[in-house]
Amino acid sequence: MDVVMPKMGESVMEGTIIKWYKKVGDRVKKDEPLFEISTDKVDTEIPSPGEGYLAEVMVGEQETVEVGTVVARLEPDKPASARSAGTKPAETESAGIETSSLPASMHDNFAFPSPAFEKKEEIGFLSPLVLNIAKTEKVSFEELRTIKGTGLQNRITQKDLLLHIDRKKQQNIKPQHVSTSSPSYYCPKGSGVSSNDVEVIPMDNVRQKIMQHMIHSRDTSVHVTALIEVNMLKIHTFIQNHKNDFLEKEGIKLTYMPFIADAAIKALKEYPLVNSTIDGTTIYKKKYINLGIAVAMEPNGLIVPNIKKAGEKNLIGLAKAINDLAANARTKKLTPDDIAQGTFTITNYGVFGSIFGTPIINQPEVAILGVGAVIKKPVAVEIDGNDLITVRPIMALTLAHDHRIIDGMLGGKFLKFVKDVLESFEPDSL
């Protein structure tokens, strides 16, 4: 049985294998996690399409292939000997770089003799993606031999090749007096810092995608941020009085987030222009609300799945949906559809103790609500006509909005509406 790179969404055309959970010869049950992939939208575990033994692995970790590519094979009986990835010979074809002998198939492994070497050193499997990058960047075949591969059976991966190209470019532009003991880090003479004192950490796929997404948002939207403080006394009291009952009845922990989500949805219905996208000079005002909830992932990542048709859910439904999204994100069970077509996002940096922040808009949306920590603060309140100082649980909300479409008046009204909904919460409204 062939195991292929699955199609994870209409716009997803390729995926990178991040990790294999099984090795050649291992028994695999149907629907058991077999490998983990990363696309330009999401990381997720891929279950085995059938039961049997893993007989062959064609695509190693950190290798990127197109959707539909055979990445492994299963056999009903354990193979007599564990076959390594691609040991069969095949005809070769030119890939346009300096060689007359290149892989005809990304599933095959080749040894290329070179008259330039007294010893016939071998270069392993080269995927079409690696070959195409090499051709575009004019990396010769002899140069490919010098790259240390980190993929399966020391294959050269896309990341290996791009790192090599980047190092070569840096070496070409650095002045002669700069230390080149580590190609990825340069220390001027007299600086007192050695390259050995710096750890070089290549970005993983998730970090690269976050970086690209944030830069795109910065360069697209005209960010303006407004802040407002909310007295969370009523909601705080409700949670303290009902959290145990809610956990027992619904099976999930009751937090502030569903209350905030509910208030944001009500505000979006009141001010639907905030629930829009922009294309050039055209505004698309959405009649549905797909509410994105930013989820932090260890050790250093962030993803924003969204609750489809969130405007149709009550507070309990929102609490369950938020819990499910967070669980699926952290266990890599999300699909690209879970993070597609969002219309508005909430990010809760308060869970880490931050009081307030200035979030970056999640493109192509036009606003994002930032939630700060709920902290006890002295505030002035009016009781029976008298101004008094008392302590209340206060939360700061920040709305980052795109000034191309949302001016200060609309942003301020939206934020005030959210505040009023939260402060006027009544248990009977559930």
GUGUNU-98497 format. One line per field, with one value per residue (C-alpha): residue in one letter; y, x, z. Coordinates in pm, whole numbers, plus 50000, padded with zeros to 5 digits. Each point is the difference from the previous one (the first is absolute). Last residue first. Layout:
# GUGUNU-98497
rest = (a, ...)
c2 = (Y, ...)
c1 = (X, ...)
c3 = (Z, ...)
//
This chain:
# GUGUNU-98497
rest = (l, s, d, p, e, f, s, e, l, v, d, k, v, f, k, l, f, k, g, g, l, m, g, d, i, i, r, h, d, h, a, l, t, l, a, m, i, p, r, v, t, i, l, d, n, g, d, i, e, v, a, v, p, k, k, i, v, a, g, v, g, l, i, a, v, e, p, q, n, i, i, p, t, g, f, i, s, g, f, v, g, y, n, t, i, t, f, t, g, q, a, i, d, d, p, t, l, k, k, t, r, a, n, a, a, l, d, n, i, a, k, a, l, g, i, l, n, k, e, g, a, k, k, i, n, p, v, i, l, g, n, p, e, m, a, v, a, i, g, l, n, i, y, k, k, k, y, i, t, t, g, d, i, t, s, n, v, l, p, y, e, k, l, a, k, i, a, a, d, a, i, f, p, m, y, t, l, k, i, g, e, k, e, l, f, d, n, k, h, n, q, i, f, t, h, i, k, l, m, n, v, e, i, l, a, t, v, h, v, s, t, d, r, s, h, i, m, h, q, m, i, k, q, r, v, n, d, m, p, i, v, e, v, d, n, s, s, v, g, s, g, k, p, c, y, y, s, p, s, s, t, s, v, h, q, p, k, i, n, q, q, k, k, r, d, i, h, l, l, l, d, k, q, t, i, r, n, q, l, g, t, g, k, i, t, r, l, e, e, f, s, v, k, e, t, k, a, i, n, l, v, l, p, s, l, f, g, i, e, e, k, k, e, f, a, p, s, p, f, a, f, n, d, h, m, s, a, p, l, s, s, t, e, i, g, a, s, e, t, e, a, p, k, t, g, a, s, r, a, s, a, p, k, d, p, e, l, r, a, v, v, t, g, v, e, v, t, e, q, e, g, v, m, v, e, a, l, y, g, e, g, p, s, p, i, e, t, d, v, k, d, t, s, i, e, f, l, p, e, d, k, k, v, r, d, g, v, k, k, y, w, k, i, i, t, g, e, m, v, s, e, g, m, k, p, m, v, v, d, m)
c2 = (53265, 50347, 49909, 50007, 50374, 50165, 50381, 50048, 49761, 50143, 50358, 49927, 49836, 50302, 50237, 49814, 50021, 50366, 50081, 49816, 50169, 50346, 49937, 49907, 49650, 49956, 50091, 50053, 49625, 49918, 49891, 49980, 49979, 49871, 50059, 49793, 50119, 49788, 50270, 50161, 50304, 50376, 50183, 50278, 50055, 50017, 49677, 49824, 50157, 49812, 50102, 49710, 49814, 49708, 49621, 49842, 49836, 49941, 50167, 49911, 50127, 50040, 49986, 50213, 50018, 49633, 49884, 49960, 49949, 50351, 50043, 50027, 50304, 49878, 50018, 49869, 49708, 49713, 49709, 49943, 50374, 49946, 49895, 50059, 50046, 49992, 50114, 49868, 49660, 49833, 49725, 49884, 49691, 49931, 49948, 49702, 49995, 49683, 50105, 49918, 50363, 50134, 49734, 50078, 50377, 49966, 49762, 50230, 50300, 49801, 49883, 50351, 50140, 49748, 50090, 50370, 49956, 49916, 50136, 50289, 49753, 49883, 49818, 50025, 50090, 49858, 50254, 49847, 50101, 49846, 49977, 49687, 49940, 50128, 50324, 50008, 50310, 49969, 50090, 50070, 49910, 50246, 49998, 50294, 50105, 50355, 49986, 50342, 50085, 50246, 49732, 49696, 50081, 49768, 50051, 49918, 50345, 50132, 49792, 50244, 49869, 49641, 50030, 50139, 49701, 49768, 50184, 49966, 49626, 49959, 50191, 49781, 49689, 50116, 50072, 49637, 49700, 49674, 49719, 49685, 50166, 49896, 49938, 50286, 50236, 49904, 50063, 50334, 50131, 50238, 50111, 50041, 50210, 50223, 50069, 50067, 50257, 50158, 50025, 50381, 50069, 50229, 50138, 50018, 50110, 49886, 50129, 49784, 50105, 49653, 49849, 50024, 49907, 49719, 49858, 50020, 49813, 49726, 49951, 49971, 49763, 49782, 49991, 49907, 49713, 49864, 49995, 50292, 49906, 50040, 50117, 50003, 50281, 49977, 49786, 50287, 50186, 50332, 50243, 50247, 50061, 49850, 50011, 49694, 49820, 49732, 49759, 49907, 49910, 50036, 50277, 50286, 50337, 50162, 49907, 50196, 49805, 50001, 49675, 49808, 50100, 49875, 49667, 49960, 50068, 49748, 49733, 50073, 49972, 49664, 49852, 50128, 49842, 49672, 49830, 49634, 49872, 49665, 50193, 50372, 50195, 50023, 50137, 50211, 49944, 49769, 50269, 50215, 49733, 50002, 50373, 50247, 50247, 50143, 49902, 49659, 49922, 50106, 49771, 49710, 50043, 50007, 49704, 49799, 49899, 49652, 49933, 50134, 49744, 50038, 49804, 50047, 50167, 50285, 50232, 49707, 49994, 49694, 50070, 49758, 50014, 49964, 49979, 50129, 50351, 49854, 50062, 50083, 50174, 49895, 50239, 50245, 50375, 50101, 49980, 49711, 49745, 49654, 49673, 49647, 49808, 49777, 49870, 50094, 50256, 50041, 49718, 49653, 49824, 49635, 49718, 50253, 49969, 49891, 50219, 50250, 50378, 50244, 50351, 50357, 49953, 50351, 50104, 50352, 50121, 49932, 50173, 49819, 50092, 49634, 49745, 49913, 49650, 49787, 49628, 49693, 50150, 49693, 49956, 50182, 50273, 50371, 50080, 50324, 50333, 50235, 50372, 50325, 50283, 50256, 49993, 49627, 49798, 49624, 49745, 49627, 49671, 50085, 49683, 50010, 49636, 49830, 50007, 49728, 50120, 49862, 50341, 50259, 50151, 50343, 50178, 50371, 50333, 49884, 50317, 50052, 50107, 50137, 50151, 50240, 49767, 49852, 49725, 49784, 49697, 49905, 49638, 49661, 49720, 49659)
c1 = (47295, 49848, 49889, 50365, 50013, 50286, 49985, 50377, 50076, 49742, 50103, 50369, 49930, 49792, 50276, 50249, 49769, 49925, 50371, 50089, 49715, 50105, 50372, 49961, 49953, 50050, 50358, 50063, 50024, 49920, 50186, 49749, 50141, 49813, 50128, 49848, 49916, 49903, 49880, 50139, 49831, 50041, 49673, 49806, 49664, 49662, 49877, 50318, 50215, 50316, 50367, 50233, 50270, 50118, 49966, 50126, 49833, 50278, 49975, 49788, 50086, 49723, 50100, 49883, 49994, 50020, 50213, 50222, 50017, 50056, 50306, 49939, 50089, 50022, 49838, 50044, 50226, 49970, 50046, 49623, 49975, 50138, 49650, 49962, 49654, 49957, 49738, 49886, 50172, 49971, 50257, 50152, 49787, 49987, 50378, 49945, 50060, 50088, 50351, 49952, 50044, 49774, 49733, 49985, 49982, 49728, 49797, 50012, 49895, 49709, 49885, 50005, 49828, 49718, 49959, 49982, 49748, 50093, 49855, 50246, 50287, 49913, 50335, 50220, 50348, 50349, 50277, 50346, 50301, 50339, 50292, 50037, 49717, 49688, 49813, 49641, 49844, 49620, 49842, 49626, 49833, 49711, 49760, 49858, 50347, 50062, 50228, 50153, 50145, 50286, 50267, 49845, 49894, 49844, 49709, 49864, 50081, 49746, 49740, 49970, 49707, 50045, 50373, 49932, 49778, 50275, 50259, 49782, 49960, 50373, 50073, 49759, 50145, 50353, 49949, 50042, 49779, 50195, 49851, 49800, 49661, 49821, 50290, 50211, 49702, 49910, 50357, 50026, 49665, 50067, 50348, 49892, 49695, 50206, 50256, 49719, 49838, 50331, 50156, 50037, 50135, 50286, 50029, 50282, 50018, 50258, 50047, 50169, 50000, 49969, 50210, 50371, 49951, 49764, 50247, 50281, 49784, 49907, 50360, 50127, 49720, 50075, 50372, 49928, 49774, 50255, 50287, 50239, 50366, 50165, 50363, 50126, 50247, 50306, 50191, 49972, 50226, 49916, 50268, 49903, 50363, 49965, 49646, 49784, 49809, 49734, 49854, 50328, 50162, 50378, 49949, 50141, 49966, 50320, 49924, 49676, 49670, 49797, 50116, 50008, 49641, 49889, 50173, 49842, 49655, 50050, 50115, 49705, 49764, 50154, 49977, 49643, 49889, 50146, 50325, 49978, 50202, 49814, 49677, 50072, 50286, 50215, 50352, 50052, 50330, 49851, 49749, 50293, 50107, 49645, 50014, 49783, 49866, 49733, 49714, 50152, 50075, 49649, 49854, 50219, 49895, 49631, 50048, 50131, 50364, 50072, 50360, 50334, 50274, 50374, 50192, 50345, 50249, 49751, 49980, 49906, 49662, 49792, 49635, 49826, 49623, 49691, 49653, 49663, 50058, 50013, 50226, 50289, 50298, 50281, 50148, 50105, 50042, 49641, 49707, 49819, 50128, 49855, 50088, 49875, 49938, 50171, 49819, 50111, 49731, 49951, 50155, 49853, 49956, 50070, 49753, 49719, 49731, 49678, 49709, 50234, 49997, 50178, 50134, 50003, 49805, 49944, 49634, 50060, 50345, 50315, 50203, 50273, 50061, 49974, 50050, 49796, 50011, 49937, 49955, 49846, 49800, 49811, 49625, 49675, 49853, 49983, 50241, 49913, 50161, 50090, 49960, 50189, 49803, 49978, 50313, 50009, 50170, 49974, 50009, 50033, 49826, 49738, 49784, 49694, 50053, 50264, 50369, 50257, 50360, 50235, 50110, 49965, 49686, 49914, 50160, 50051, 49981, 49895, 49957, 49684, 49898, 49703, 49784, 49745, 49700, 50091, 50205, 50069, 50180, 50363, 49956, 50024, 50003, 49867)
c3 = (52991, 50050, 50356, 50107, 49921, 49813, 49992, 50030, 49715, 49760, 50082, 49938, 49663, 49896, 50110, 49776, 49698, 50059, 50029, 49680, 49815, 50119, 49951, 49634, 49867, 49623, 49911, 50370, 50050, 50360, 50312, 50283, 50349, 50303, 50354, 50278, 50351, 50300, 50246, 50313, 50152, 50013, 50061, 49832, 50170, 49832, 50155, 49885, 49726, 49921, 49984, 49932, 50188, 49788, 50013, 49679, 49703, 49749, 49662, 49699, 49651, 49743, 49633, 49709, 49619, 49902, 49707, 50191, 50376, 50134, 50221, 50374, 50212, 50357, 50342, 50353, 49906, 50250, 49761, 49964, 49938, 49648, 49896, 49628, 49848, 49623, 49748, 49658, 49972, 49661, 50056, 50329, 50058, 49626, 50005, 50233, 50374, 50191, 50096, 50369, 50106, 49729, 50058, 50372, 49944, 49738, 50216, 50305, 49792, 49853, 50343, 50148, 49689, 50031, 50366, 49915, 49720, 49643, 49673, 49974, 50010, 49650, 49975, 50308, 49884, 50020, 50060, 50045, 50207, 50062, 50235, 50210, 50032, 49829, 50064, 49873, 49841, 49989, 49666, 49983, 49673, 49993, 49704, 49806, 49891, 49874, 49696, 49937, 49658, 49948, 49969, 50165, 50355, 50256, 50235, 50346, 50139, 49748, 50184, 50295, 50208, 49884, 50060, 50349, 50087, 49876, 50211, 50312, 49943, 49946, 50320, 50198, 49835, 50097, 50370, 50097, 50086, 49993, 49793, 50067, 49949, 50320, 50239, 49867, 50004, 50355, 50114, 49818, 50127, 50291, 49895, 49639, 50096, 50228, 49725, 49752, 50227, 50108, 49653, 49999, 49652, 49901, 49645, 49748, 49637, 49744, 49645, 49737, 49635, 49850, 49723, 50085, 50365, 49902, 49748, 50255, 50251, 49754, 49886, 50356, 50100, 49696, 50082, 50361, 49893, 49753, 50248, 50024, 49991, 50341, 50015, 50359, 50060, 50224, 49749, 49755, 50236, 50160, 50122, 49728, 49913, 49656, 49867, 50079, 49727, 50039, 49746, 49833, 50335, 49998, 49748, 50203, 49830, 49879, 49639, 49979, 49984, 49678, 49842, 50327, 50069, 49658, 50053, 50341, 49857, 49721, 50247, 50229, 49702, 49905, 50348, 50046, 49672, 50114, 49903, 50093, 50292, 50011, 50071, 50000, 50154, 49688, 50012, 49690, 49816, 49737, 49907, 49892, 49749, 49863, 49954, 50190, 49747, 50236, 49767, 49920, 50364, 50098, 49732, 50111, 50362, 49901, 49764, 50297, 50015, 50136, 50092, 49888, 49989, 50012, 49740, 50145, 49766, 49962, 49700, 49779, 50174, 50077, 50087, 50232, 49975, 50216, 49854, 50119, 49867, 49653, 49703, 50227, 49838, 49764, 49746, 50262, 50040, 50057, 49760, 50155, 49752, 50006, 50159, 49957, 50316, 50250, 50307, 50346, 50075, 50371, 50191, 49989, 50326, 49931, 49985, 49988, 50268, 49839, 49887, 49834, 50039, 49772, 50062, 49868, 49676, 49864, 49984, 50129, 49900, 50198, 50270, 50192, 50364, 50106, 49726, 49694, 49854, 50309, 49933, 50157, 50286, 50112, 49977, 50061, 49784, 49919, 50286, 50175, 49908, 50284, 49936, 49953, 49841, 49722, 49784, 50058, 50272, 50022, 50278, 49943, 50069, 50262, 50038, 49773, 49896, 50213, 49912, 50062, 49988, 49734, 49870, 50274, 50152, 50137, 49706, 50057, 49821, 49655, 49796, 49799, 49652, 49805, 50274, 49845, 50010, 50335, 50163, 49695, 50133, 49929, 49899, 50169, 49743, 50099)
//
